[in-house]
Amino acid sequence: MTWRQQQADQTYAFARQHMSRFRTAVDIGCDVFEIAGHLAREFQHTHCFDFRNKSAQMYKHVEDSTKVTFHHTALGDKPSTKYTKSGVGRIKSNKPIGNSTMPVQVKTLDSYQLQEVDFIKLDVEGYETLVLQGGLETIQRDSPAILCEINRGDFSARQLLEGIGYRCVDTYLKEGIPHDYMFIR
């Protein structure tokens, strides 16, 4: 087992203890589907979002691909086009500048009109607050458990969630450093 898979397994085990319903899961920033593999085993359906198309890697981690829908797009607070550079897993700018000239289409989570969302995992390299803003309707309606990466010192995602009745119930330490936060409403 690789270190990366071991980290994904541990992260999922951490989040799993706070889950109580298993209808629809949302993996935002799914990368190579390590967490999605766990979600697909337990949830009726999992929606995965990433602006990098690594869908060929899904089959390494997902046993039943009929239980997963991959959306090749970024999520944010409103529909737009952002820019990054090739090979980078983070949106870099609002306009093409320097090496960041690769366009990234951004949609909102709410625009997908997903139903019965019971769990959301967010790992979008500092874009978490914008993704949450674009999914407030879904989040307020379904009150999913939310695992949110916060590792850049920006706690605005936590403030947003606490402002709509969520509370942080646990913190996942990655190599001894707070990395992911579990929110329940």
Salt bridges, closest charged atoms under 4 A:
ASP9 OD1 - HIS38 NE2 2.80
ASP27 OD1 - LYS121 NZ 2.48
ASP31 OD2 - ARG4 NH2 1.85
ASP31 OD1 - ARG52 NH2 3.44
ASP31 OD1 - LYS54 NZ 2.66
GLU34 OE2 - ARG4 NE 2.84
GLU42 OE1 - ARG16 NE 2.80
ASP50 OD2 - ARG52 NH2 2.92
GLU63 OE2 - ARG41 NH1 3.37
GLU116 OE2 - ARG23 NH1 3.59
ASP118 OD1 - ARG21 NE 3.19
ASP118 OD1 - ARG23 NH2 2.69
GLU125 OE1 - ARG152 NH2 2.70
ASP142 OD2 - ARG141 NH2 2.80
GLU149 OE2 - HIS179 NE2 3.10
GLU162 OE2 - ARG158 NE 2.89
ASP170 OD2 - HIS18 NE2 3.00
ASP180 OD2 - HIS179 ND1 3.02
